[in-house]
């Protein structure tokens, strides 16, 4: 085989484009917005002595770091997409960014819970009017950020009710939604404290917010770890692929590895045994309806 013929069989592992994605460009904007609001809320929380407002500001600080990690993950994956050091491309960098975001969410939940418990036992006077204004502005910024990050990047797999997710974008989105939640809880607590004198609601809302954020963190950790450990593809999906290869009644799939290499791409390694084996290209053609299979390797063996 000549060098030119050999090159015709080569293929890229860059499962994406060379241009900044929707998630990357939007995440940059949201990171900047969140940073500005973080500074405002921390300063206002200290000045107006509001634990709910200060907790929201601290929460935003962890989100600035997490959003920065998400933006970096997008840029790193794009710039190194064609780097041969990455055996199956850089598609999992997004899942790694989402995992880091989940860890950041868990850290924020612990910090808010701890400080809220302390303030519940030692309440402080609060400047309600000013704190309510700042919390409202924070909520508006959070809602704008959530709209910027809202994506409909879901694609149904052939014959299966499964959807692909950009876990990096999902992590960033959950961070701003969590910010919005803490802003809502802060506003409720501050209004109740001003109108009803229930100042204990301020730290109590911080506790409620921390528990909800911890729940979101757990869900994101579960989903991203499945991708990173190649345990995300469902048994139903694997069964459908196996059935497609064994459609002639003679071939048997004796080994099957199926894993995600990007938000919208899967890789498959399949070993087939048949008394009348066909060329690997035949079995690959049977998998053509599975459009998200970006990298397929087929081994064929003669056997009973």
Secondary structure as the mmCIF struct_conf table of DSSP 4:
data_model
#
loop_
_struct_conf.conf_type_id
_struct_conf.id
_struct_conf.beg_label_comp_id
_struct_conf.beg_label_asym_id
_struct_conf.beg_label_seq_id
_struct_conf.end_label_comp_id
_struct_conf.end_label_asym_id
_struct_conf.end_label_seq_id
HELX_RH_AL_P HELX_RH_AL_P1 UNK A 3 UNK A 8
TURN_TY1_P TURN_TY1_P1 UNK A 9 UNK A 9
BEND BEND1 UNK A 16 UNK A 16
BEND BEND2 UNK A 18 UNK A 19
HELX_LH_PP_P HELX_LH_PP_P1 UNK A 20 UNK A 21
HELX_RH_AL_P HELX_RH_AL_P2 UNK A 22 UNK A 48
TURN_TY1_P TURN_TY1_P2 UNK A 49 UNK A 49
HELX_RH_AL_P HELX_RH_AL_P3 UNK A 51 UNK A 79
TURN_TY1_P TURN_TY1_P3 UNK A 80 UNK A 82
TURN_TY1_P TURN_TY1_P4 UNK A 84 UNK A 85
BEND BEND3 UNK A 86 UNK A 86
TURN_TY1_P TURN_TY1_P5 UNK A 87 UNK A 88
BEND BEND4 UNK A 90 UNK A 90
TURN_TY1_P TURN_TY1_P6 UNK A 91 UNK A 92
HELX_RH_AL_P HELX_RH_AL_P4 UNK A 93 UNK A 121
BEND BEND5 UNK A 122 UNK A 122
HELX_RH_AL_P HELX_RH_AL_P5 UNK A 128 UNK A 149
STRN STRN1 UNK A 156 UNK A 157
TURN_TY1_P TURN_TY1_P7 UNK A 158 UNK A 159
STRN STRN2 UNK A 160 UNK A 163
HELX_RH_AL_P HELX_RH_AL_P6 UNK A 167 UNK A 196
TURN_TY1_P TURN_TY1_P8 UNK A 199 UNK A 199
HELX_RH_AL_P HELX_RH_AL_P7 UNK A 200 UNK A 228
TURN_TY1_P TURN_TY1_P9 UNK A 229 UNK A 230
BEND BEND6 UNK A 233 UNK A 233
HELX_RH_AL_P HELX_RH_AL_P8 UNK A 235 UNK A 245
TURN_TY1_P TURN_TY1_P10 UNK A 246 UNK A 248
BEND BEND7 UNK A 249 UNK A 250
STRN STRN3 UNK A 252 UNK A 262
TURN_TY1_P TURN_TY1_P11 UNK A 263 UNK A 264
STRN STRN4 UNK A 265 UNK A 274
TURN_TY1_P TURN_TY1_P12 UNK A 275 UNK A 276
HELX_RH_AL_P HELX_RH_AL_P9 UNK A 280 UNK A 286
TURN_TY1_P TURN_TY1_P13 UNK A 287 UNK A 289
TURN_TY1_P TURN_TY1_P14 UNK A 291 UNK A 292
STRN STRN5 UNK A 293 UNK A 302
#
